Amino acid sequence: MLSLPSSFSSISRKTYDVFLSFRGEDTRKNFTDHLYEALMGKGVHTFRDDPKLEAGEEISPELFKVIQQSRCSIIIFSETYAFSSWCLEELAEIVKQKNEKRHQVFPIFYKVDPSDLRKQKGKVEEAFVAHEERYKEDKSKIQKWRNALTQVANIKGWHLNNRHMMP
């Protein structure tokens, strides 16, 4: 099971202990729900977005504030995580907080190979082809997402395949 540093107490200057970043259609009703309930059950104040939020096209400024007001982020990379511009925007903000504010990041690779994320191969490559077409006028956004994905995929995390978590 995921082990967070003992310095995570419910008393802190931050609003949340943990921000969960995940692709709702991949993991909301299974792994993410179980993780959220386990964290909350242990007294870890955790933010998980409302399912209705994903209906919007752009990430809301309030969500960036939640990331900024969280002590750490757990990113659940799944097969179609990189297809979501929403998830990639969250990821870019998480990396910004990591680099500027020492925000801790814990990746979980849910039925995906971390090397596919690092090398941006397979489904990740397909996702970026689509993003490059959609955002062809904003190449810097795509590069920011690519850099964030590579940076977090290089962090040692947990690889989850068929119910067993491996460090």
N, C-alpha and C positions, 0 to 999 in steps of 0.2 A: 504494500500500500504506500501511497505517497506520504513522505515524511517531510514536514516543514520545520524550519528552524524553531527552536524552543523560544526564541525572542518574540514570536508571534503571540501576542496576548490581545484580548479584546479591548484593552485599554491602550489607545494610541492616538496620535494626532491625526492619523489618517481615518477617513470615513469607512473604508473597507480594508480587511486584511488581504483578500484575494479578489482579483478580477478574472473571471473565466472567459476565455476567447475560444469560440468553437463554431462550427458550421451546423446550424440548427437541424437542417434536414438529415444530416449524417448521424448526429450523436445526441440530440436533445432528449429524446424519449428513451434512451438507454444509458450509455456510459456517463454522459454529462449529468443526467438527473441523479444517478447513484453517487457520483463524486460530490455533487452539490449537497445532497442530503448528508453524506458522511462528514463533509467539512462543517456544515452548520451544526450537525449533531455533536461535534467536538468543540463547539463554541468559536469556530473560525468564521468571522463575519465575511460572507462571500457574496459578490455581485454576479448575477446571471441575468442576461437581458430578458426582457419580456418577448415572447414569441411574436407579438404583433409588431415589434420594432423592425423586424426584417422585411416587412412589406414596403418600407420606405426605400427610396433610391439612394439617398445620401446619408452618411453617418451623421448623427446629430452632435452638436457641440457639447451637449450634456454628457454624452457617452465618453468623449475625450476627458471631460472633467472627472468622471468616475475613474477612468484609468489613472489619471494624475493623482487622485485621492486614495489610491489603493497602494498597499505596501508591496504587493507582488502580483504577478499575473501567471496563471496556468493556461498554456495554449494547447488546445487539443487539436493536433493536426490530423485530419481525416482525408479520405480519398478526394473529396471535392472542395476542401478548404480553400485552395488557391483559386477556384473558380469564382469565389465571392469577393467582389471589390470591397464590400463592407468588412469582411474579415481581414483583408489585406490593409485597409485603412486602420483598423484597430491594431494590427500587428505593427505597422509603421509607428504609430503613437506609442505603443509599448516599448519598442526599441529606442525611440527618442527618450522616453523616461528612463530606460535602463542606462543609456549612455550619459544622460545629463543629471539624473537624480538618484542613481544607484538603485533603481527599481529592480527587484529580483524577478527573474524569469525562469519558469519551470516548464519545459516542453514535454508533452506526451504525444507519442507517435501511435495513433490509433489505426491499426491495420494499414499503415503506410511505412515505406522504407525511408528512414531519414536521409539516406544518400540520394534518393529521388528528389527530395526537397532541396538538398544542398546543390546538387547538379542541375536541378530544375529539368528533370527528364520525365517521360511518361505523361501521366495526367497533368502534372504541374506544367510541363511544356505546352500541352494543349490549352491549359487555362491562360497562359501568357500570350499565346497566339491570338486568342479571343480578346484579351484585354488590349493588346497592341492595336488590334483593328478598331475596337470601340473607342480607345483613348489616343488615337494616332496624333492628335494635336497636343498631347501632354506627355511627351516621352519621359520627362523628369518624374512624373507620378509612377510610371511603370518601373523606372530604375530604382526609385525609392522602395517600392514593394519588393523588387527582386533582392535588393541589398538586405532588407529587413528579414526576408525569408531565409536567405543564406546565413545571416548572422545567428538567428535563433536555431536553425537546423544544426548549427555547429556546437550548440550547447548540449552537454550530456543530459539526456532526459530519460524517460521511460518509454520502452517500446512495448506496445500492447498488441498481441496477436492471440486470438482465440482464448480469451479469458486470463492469460498469464501475463503479468507485467514483468518485464526484464529491464534492469538498469543498463 
